[in-house]
Amino acid sequence: MAEYETYDREQVYKEQYRRFMNMEVPPCTRCGSGATASVQVGVIGITIRLAATCSKFKLIPNGPKPGEWFCQSCGKFFDVPYKSNEGATT
């Protein structure tokens, strides 16, 4: 019988938190603030926890996304092509 890996929610949370906090984010296209966050869709335990603890993670309950990025300063969503330090382009 095959062995299954144990799903460790705490480990997954820590990895996701670290990924988002290390993410380079673009400045707001409206006000120029650097306090912006990646917009994510969905409501599950880990995403709710990330939304409560990670300043670079903006959670909305349902799609479609109003923008790829959210400005914490002016409260607006925006889109801008941006290449992250992990090589991903939005």
N, CA and C atoms as a LAMMPS dump frame, in Angstrom:
ITEM: TIMESTEP
0
ITEM: NUMBER OF ATOMS
270
ITEM: BOX BOUNDS ff ff ff
-5.0000000000000000e+02 5.0000000000000000e+02
-5.0000000000000000e+02 5.0000000000000000e+02
-5.0000000000000000e+02 5.0000000000000000e+02
ITEM: ATOMS id mol type element x y z
1 1 1 N 0.837 -1.174 0
2 1 2 C 0 0 0
3 1 3 C 0.888 1.244 0
4 2 1 N 0.521 2.24 -0.808
5 2 2 C 1.319 3.457 -0.95
6 2 3 C 1.217 4.32 0.3
7 3 1 N 2.313 4.98 0.617
8 3 2 C 2.342 5.917 1.732
9 3 3 C 1.884 7.29 1.242
10 4 1 N 1.05 7.949 2.003
11 4 2 C 0.592 9.285 1.651
12 4 3 C 1.34 10.31 2.493
13 5 1 N 1.716 11.42 1.835
14 5 2 C 2.365 12.496 2.579
15 5 3 C 1.336 13.174 3.47
16 6 1 N 1.771 13.557 4.627
17 6 2 C 0.895 14.253 5.558
18 6 3 C 0.747 15.701 5.113
19 7 1 N -0.473 16.174 5.059
20 7 2 C -0.758 17.557 4.705
21 7 3 C -0.635 18.386 5.974
22 8 1 N 0.344 19.228 6.029
23 8 2 C 0.605 20.054 7.203
24 8 3 C 0.172 21.489 6.911
25 9 1 N -1.005 21.863 7.411
26 9 2 C -1.549 23.2 7.142
27 9 3 C -0.622 24.309 7.604
28 10 1 N 0.004 24.123 8.739
29 10 2 C 0.902 25.16 9.266
30 10 3 C 2.087 25.364 8.328
31 11 1 N 2.63 24.273 7.814
32 11 2 C 3.759 24.374 6.891
33 11 3 C 3.329 25.06 5.59
34 12 1 N 2.167 24.695 5.073
35 12 2 C 1.657 25.316 3.847
36 12 3 C 1.44 26.805 4.073
37 13 1 N 0.84 27.17 5.197
38 13 2 C 0.625 28.58 5.524
39 13 3 C 1.96 29.335 5.553
40 14 1 N 2.945 28.776 6.254
41 14 2 C 4.243 29.454 6.378
42 14 3 C 4.905 29.64 5.02
43 15 1 N 4.824 28.625 4.151
44 15 2 C 5.414 28.734 2.812
45 15 3 C 4.709 29.804 1.985
46 16 1 N 3.384 29.839 2.036
47 16 2 C 2.632 30.84 1.295
48 16 3 C 2.882 32.243 1.851
49 17 1 N 2.908 32.369 3.165
50 17 2 C 3.181 33.656 3.796
51 17 3 C 4.549 34.177 3.36
52 18 1 N 5.541 33.323 3.429
53 18 2 C 6.903 33.708 3.033
54 18 3 C 6.931 34.111 1.552
55 19 1 N 6.233 33.371 0.702
56 19 2 C 6.189 33.681 -0.729
57 19 3 C 5.595 35.07 -0.972
58 20 1 N 4.479 35.357 -0.33
59 20 2 C 3.852 36.664 -0.538
60 20 3 C 4.669 37.792 0.084
61 21 1 N 5.213 37.609 1.255
62 21 2 C 5.981 38.673 1.894
63 21 3 C 7.283 38.973 1.149
64 22 1 N 7.835 37.982 0.454
65 22 2 C 9.052 38.191 -0.329
66 22 3 C 8.762 38.711 -1.732
67 23 1 N 7.484 38.741 -2.091
68 23 2 C 7.081 39.178 -3.418
69 23 3 C 7.334 40.666 -3.596
70 24 1 N 7.903 41.015 -4.753
71 24 2 C 8.022 42.428 -5.109
72 24 3 C 6.668 42.848 -5.658
73 25 1 N 6.165 43.967 -5.197
74 25 2 C 4.863 44.45 -5.651
75 25 3 C 5.021 45.8 -6.336
76 26 1 N 4.198 46.069 -7.358
77 26 2 C 4.315 47.354 -8.047
78 26 3 C 3.674 48.465 -7.228
79 27 1 N 4.116 49.684 -7.433
80 27 2 C 3.461 50.808 -6.763
81 27 3 C 2.083 51.04 -7.38
82 28 1 N 1.207 51.657 -6.63
83 28 2 C -0.139 51.969 -7.093
84 28 3 C -0.065 52.921 -8.29
85 29 1 N -0.858 52.635 -9.31
86 29 2 C -0.871 53.486 -10.505
87 29 3 C -1.651 54.778 -10.282
88 30 1 N -2.424 54.839 -9.21
89 30 2 C -3.217 56.046 -8.928
90 30 3 C -2.501 56.997 -7.971
91 31 1 N -2.053 56.461 -6.821
92 31 2 C -1.481 57.35 -5.794
93 31 3 C 0.027 57.184 -5.615
94 32 1 N 0.621 56.151 -6.239
95 32 2 C 2.058 55.95 -6.163
96 32 3 C 2.54 55.211 -4.926
97 33 1 N 1.638 54.828 -4.046
98 33 2 C 2.016 54.127 -2.814
99 33 3 C 2.633 52.77 -3.118
100 34 1 N 3.615 52.391 -2.321
101 34 2 C 4.229 51.075 -2.434
102 34 3 C 3.542 50.034 -1.565
103 35 1 N 2.507 50.441 -0.824
104 35 2 C 1.769 49.522 0.059
105 35 3 C 0.671 48.836 -0.741
106 36 1 N 1.089 47.929 -1.629
107 36 2 C 0.14 47.236 -2.489
108 36 3 C 0.192 45.737 -2.223
109 37 1 N -0.821 45.021 -2.728
110 37 2 C -0.94 43.598 -2.457
111 37 3 C -1.45 42.87 -3.694
112 38 1 N -1.085 41.616 -3.809
113 38 2 C -1.583 40.746 -4.86
114 38 3 C -3.019 40.348 -4.523
115 39 1 N -3.914 40.412 -5.506
116 39 2 C -5.322 40.066 -5.293
117 39 3 C -5.52 38.577 -5.559
118 40 1 N -6.153 37.898 -4.617
119 40 2 C -6.443 36.472 -4.727
120 40 3 C -7.929 36.247 -4.505
121 41 1 N -8.468 35.192 -5.121
122 41 2 C -9.891 34.884 -5.019
123 41 3 C -10.066 33.555 -4.304
124 42 1 N -11.057 33.491 -3.408
125 42 2 C -11.393 32.245 -2.739
126 42 3 C -11.453 32.42 -1.241
127 43 1 N -12.195 31.537 -0.62
128 43 2 C -12.33 31.61 0.83
129 43 3 C -12.15 30.206 1.405
130 44 1 N -10.953 29.937 1.87
131 44 2 C -10.659 28.711 2.613
132 44 3 C -9.786 29.105 3.793
133 45 1 N -9.602 28.209 4.715
134 45 2 C -8.873 28.521 5.939
135 45 3 C -7.543 29.214 5.75
136 46 1 N -6.697 28.688 4.87
137 46 2 C -5.364 29.26 4.702
138 46 3 C -5.445 30.648 4.075
139 47 1 N -6.326 30.851 3.084
140 47 2 C -6.41 32.176 2.461
141 47 3 C -6.969 33.209 3.429
142 48 1 N -7.895 32.796 4.265
143 48 2 C -8.436 33.726 5.273
144 48 3 C -7.331 34.124 6.252
145 49 1 N -6.541 33.167 6.669
146 49 2 C -5.437 33.456 7.589
147 49 3 C -4.399 34.356 6.936
148 50 1 N -4.075 34.091 5.663
149 50 2 C -3.123 34.941 4.956
150 50 3 C -3.651 36.365 4.836
151 51 1 N -4.931 36.508 4.528
152 51 2 C -5.526 37.838 4.403
153 51 3 C -5.443 38.611 5.718
154 52 1 N -5.546 37.902 6.829
155 52 2 C -5.508 38.554 8.137
156 52 3 C -4.093 38.896 8.601
157 53 1 N -3.091 38.228 8.035
158 53 2 C -1.735 38.388 8.559
159 53 3 C -0.708 38.922 7.568
160 54 1 N -0.997 38.901 6.287
161 54 2 C 0 39.238 5.264
162 54 3 C -0.396 40.51 4.518
163 55 1 N 0.411 41.529 4.608
164 55 2 C 0.088 42.825 4.001
165 55 3 C 0.149 42.81 2.474
166 56 1 N 0.746 41.798 1.882
167 56 2 C 0.857 41.729 0.429
168 56 3 C -0.145 40.75 -0.177
169 57 1 N -1.183 40.422 0.576
170 57 2 C -2.2 39.456 0.157
171 57 3 C -3.576 40.084 0.363
172 58 1 N -4.318 40.303 -0.724
173 58 2 C -5.664 40.872 -0.646
174 58 3 C -6.651 39.804 -1.109
175 59 1 N -7.554 39.406 -0.242
176 59 2 C -8.509 38.351 -0.534
177 59 3 C -9.872 38.933 -0.879
178 60 1 N -10.437 38.445 -1.976
179 60 2 C -11.828 38.761 -2.291
180 60 3 C -12.563 37.428 -2.374
181 61 1 N -13.833 37.378 -1.945
182 61 2 C -14.539 36.101 -1.862
183 61 3 C -14.929 35.493 -3.195
184 62 1 N -15.222 36.291 -4.19
185 62 2 C -15.679 35.779 -5.484
186 62 3 C -15.003 36.527 -6.619
187 63 1 N -14.832 35.833 -7.734
188 63 2 C -14.257 36.46 -8.917
189 63 3 C -15.358 37.04 -9.774
190 64 1 N -15.015 37.689 -10.832
191 64 2 C -13.654 37.903 -11.305
192 64 3 C -12.945 38.989 -10.497
193 65 1 N -11.631 38.96 -10.587
194 65 2 C -10.837 39.964 -9.867
195 65 3 C -11.086 41.344 -10.463
196 66 1 N -11.27 42.36 -9.62
197 66 2 C -11.407 43.728 -10.131
198 66 3 C -10.062 44.316 -10.562
199 67 1 N -8.984 43.628 -10.28
200 67 2 C -7.637 44.039 -10.662
201 67 3 C -6.649 43.021 -10.121
202 68 1 N -5.461 42.994 -10.675
203 68 2 C -4.427 42.059 -10.201
204 68 3 C -3.796 42.538 -8.895
205 69 1 N -3.869 43.83 -8.646
206 69 2 C -3.224 44.432 -7.481
207 69 3 C -4.218 45.302 -6.727
208 70 1 N -3.94 45.522 -5.431
209 70 2 C -4.779 46.358 -4.581
210 70 3 C -3.888 47.302 -3.806
211 71 1 N -4.282 48.571 -3.746
212 71 2 C -3.515 49.563 -2.99
213 71 3 C -4.091 49.682 -1.584
214 72 1 N -3.262 49.431 -0.586
215 72 2 C -3.686 49.531 0.806
216 72 3 C -3.912 50.997 1.209
217 73 1 N -3.256 51.919 0.521
218 73 2 C -3.365 53.339 0.869
219 73 3 C -4.646 53.988 0.359
220 74 1 N -4.927 53.827 -0.935
221 74 2 C -6.118 54.495 -1.488
222 74 3 C -7.312 53.557 -1.642
223 75 1 N -7.103 52.255 -1.422
224 75 2 C -8.209 51.307 -1.453
225 75 3 C -8.721 50.962 -2.843
226 76 1 N -7.899 51.154 -3.869
227 76 2 C -8.313 50.9 -5.246
228 76 3 C -7.6 49.675 -5.817
229 77 1 N -8.291 48.981 -6.703
230 77 2 C -7.692 47.869 -7.454
231 77 3 C -7.082 48.437 -8.722
232 78 1 N -6.018 47.791 -9.212
233 78 2 C -5.403 48.247 -10.455
234 78 3 C -4.685 47.101 -11.138
235 79 1 N -4.429 47.295 -12.419
236 79 2 C -3.667 46.335 -13.22
237 79 3 C -2.436 47.031 -13.755
238 80 1 N -1.369 46.326 -13.785
239 80 2 C -0.136 46.813 -14.393
240 80 3 C 0.717 45.58 -14.671
241 81 1 N 1.263 45.473 -15.883
242 81 2 C 2.171 44.346 -16.129
243 81 3 C 3.362 44.475 -15.187
244 82 1 N 3.692 43.396 -14.52
245 82 2 C 4.76 43.467 -13.534
246 82 3 C 5.439 42.124 -13.426
247 83 1 N 6.76 42.105 -13.495
248 83 2 C 7.521 40.872 -13.376
249 83 3 C 8.028 40.751 -11.942
250 84 1 N 7.633 39.661 -11.257
251 84 2 C 8.037 39.473 -9.865
252 84 3 C 9.468 38.968 -9.781
253 85 1 N 10.012 38.996 -8.566
254 85 2 C 11.375 38.501 -8.357
255 85 3 C 11.452 36.993 -8.527
256 86 1 N 10.292 36.31 -8.594
257 86 2 C 10.261 34.871 -8.827
258 86 3 C 10.096 34.564 -10.308
259 87 1 N 10.068 35.603 -11.166
260 87 2 C 9.97 35.414 -12.598
261 87 3 C 8.556 35.401 -13.146
262 88 1 N 7.564 35.452 -12.288
263 88 2 C 6.176 35.445 -12.761
264 88 3 C 5.823 36.835 -13.274
265 89 1 N 5.067 36.883 -14.338
266 89 2 C 4.609 38.142 -14.895
267 89 3 C 3.106 38.206 -14.772
268 90 1 N 2.592 39.343 -14.291
269 90 2 C 1.139 39.51 -14.204
270 90 3 C 0.696 40.579 -15.18
